[in-house]
Amino acid sequence: MKLNPNNTWKRVQERLAREDDPIVRRNLELVLAHMQAEAKGDIEGVVDTLTEAPRYLAHDVPEMEGMNPKGSKDAVRAFYDLTIIQTGAHQLELDCDRVIADRDAVMTEGVMSMAYPGRTLAAMGIEVDDPDAYYVYRTRMSVVWPVDAEAGKLIGEETYTGTDGFEGIAERKLGPDDIVPLSI
């Protein structure tokens, strides 16, 4: 099993290469910049793609305030700190098989894989055989990226997941060479 973060934006780049409408191109470029900043752990780069009052909505856990930041870039910074920086789960791949783009939004869909450190999983109460290894969280995910036309920035992300990506994670252990380095 390999995790290749570079696959995350491959389909977005392909879609961008075919697009003639300047507004739709801008929307795709925003998503591309957001994805690449996220992959680098560049939270300020992520925040730069957003409006001044962004809104994230995780439809599978709408009641969890920390997973649904809204209203400020600081709330989004705290979200990324909580979900990626503190967990060490910054290596991810959205193996996109669908990209839909128009003048109001972009939608990406595919299989989301995230490399979680064994120590983080153990702290979450998930038994793993090697706290120094990485294990793959995996679920089908769709992301809607609405765009504020006036600001020319992403409003945020609306995510939909198919299953609990942590289910069976202890059996999806990565070897030392199973995470492909970024090539941005």
N, C-alpha and C positions, 0 to 999 in steps of 0.2 A: 504494500500500500504506500503510495506517495501522496504528499500534499504539495501542490504547486501554486503558490500565491499569484504567480504571473497569469494564470488562467482566469483570474477574477475579472479582469478588464478586457480580455481578448475579444469577446463578442461585442462589447461596447465599442472598441476600436474598429472592428469590422463594420458595425452599423454606422459609425461616424464617417467612415470612408465612403459610404454610399449616399450620404445625406447632402442635399443641395440647399435646403431651407436654412437660412442663417440662424433663425430662432431655435429650431430643432437641433442644429449643430451646437449652439451654445449650451443647450440643455444636456446634450450628450457629453460635451467637454467638461461641464460641471460635475457630472457623475464620475467621469474618468478621473478627474483631479481628486475628487473625494475618495474614491476607491484606492488610488495610489498613495495618497497621504495616510489613509487608514493602515495600509499595508506596511508603511514605513514607521508607524507609531507616531506620526507627525500630527498631533492633535490640533495645533494651530493651523496647519494646512487644511485639515478637515473643517475647522470652524470658519476659515476664510471662504469656503464654498457656500456658507449658509447666510440666510437673512439675519437681521438683528434680533428677531424674536422667533427662533426656530421651534419646531415641534416634532418630536419623535413619538411614534405610537407602535408599540408591540402588541398586536391584536391578540396574541395568545396569553398575555399577562397585563391587561390594561389597568388592573388595580395596583400594580407595583410601580410606585412613583419613581423610584430610581431607574427603572427600565424605560420610562416614558418621559424624558425630560422635555420641558416646554417653557417658552417665554424668554429665555436668555441663552446667550452663548456660554455663560458660566455653568448653566444647568447641563448643557451638552458636554462641556469639559469634564464635569463631575461624572457623567454617564460613562465616558470613555475611560476615565481613571478607574472607575468601579469595575467595568466589564472587560477591559483589555489590559490596562497597566497593572492594576493590583492583582489580577488573576494570572498574569503572564501569558494570557491566551491571545497574543498579538499576531500570531502566524495563522492566517486563514485563507481559504480558497472558496470562492463562489464559482462552482463549475457551471457557468451560465449556459443554458440551452435556449433561452428566449430573451430578446430585448425588444421592447416596444417603445417608440418615442413619438411624441407629438409636441405641439407648441406649449402645452400645459404641464407635461410630466414625462418621466421616463419610468419604465417598469422593467426590472430584471428578475429572472427566475432561474433557479437551478438547485444543485445540491451544495449546501453550505457545510464545509468542514473546517473545524478549528482545532489547533493543537493545544491541548490543555496540559500543563505540567502535572505530573503525578502528585507532587506536594499540594497543589491547589485542590485537586480532586480529593485527596485524603482529608484536607481541612474541611471539605464540603461533606464529608462522611461517606465518600465513595471509596471502597476498598480497591487498591491497585497493588500489583506485585513489585513495582519499582517506582519509588517516589522521585527518582531522578530522570525517568523517561517521560515522553510525551504520549498522550492518548487522544484519539480523534473523536470529538463531538461531531455528529453528522445528522443533518435533517434537510428535507426539501424546504426551500425558502423562496418567497417572492418578496421583492422590495419595490414599493412605489415611491418614487422620488418626485414629489410635487415641486413646481417651480413658481416663484413669485415673479410674474412678468414685469412688474414695475421695477423691482430691485435687481432683476436679472440674476437671482441667486436661488439655491435650493431652499425650500421651506423646511425640509428635514427628510425623514424616512418613515415609511409605514411598512412594517414587516408582518408577514404571515408565514407561520411555520407549520409543517405537516405532522411532525412527530416530536417526541421528547428526544433531543439529540444526545442526552446523557445516558439513555437506556442502552445498556450493553457496552458502554465506553471502555470498561476495563479490558475487554477483549480486542479493542482496536488500538493496540500499542504500536508506536512508530519506532523504527530503528534509527540509529544515529545519522544515517544518510537519506532518510525518507522525507525530509523537508527540503524542497528545492529553494536555493537562494533567490532573493529578489533580483530582477534584472530591469530596473527602471532607469 
